[in-house]
Amino acid sequence: MALFLITVKQNHIANGIRLEKGMSVEVSSNYSNPLTTNGGHEVQDAFMRKYGLDLKKNGGNSSVYLDVKKV
């Protein structure tokens, strides 16, 4: 199991939900990239827990807006 740091690369506003550059969450995962595997549910859950933001509704659950680094 690996630990990943997911960070917002650029500001993104959609459907009344705002992602700010620099927001970050830590995700532990068995997969090589938690953003692209299993629909990114692990990343979505982490943003919901920490910030109360629904990435799926925002459409920000993408490598365009999020940077994934293995810690």
Sequence and secondary structure as in RCSB ss.txt:
>XXXX:A:sequence
MALFLITVKQNHIANGIRLEKGMSVEVSSNYSNPLTTNGGHEVQDAFMRKYGLDLKKNGGNSSVYLDVKKV
>XXXX:A:secstr
 EEEEEEE S EEETTEEE TT EEEEEESSS TTTSGGGHHHHHHHHHHH   HHHHT  STTTEEEEE 
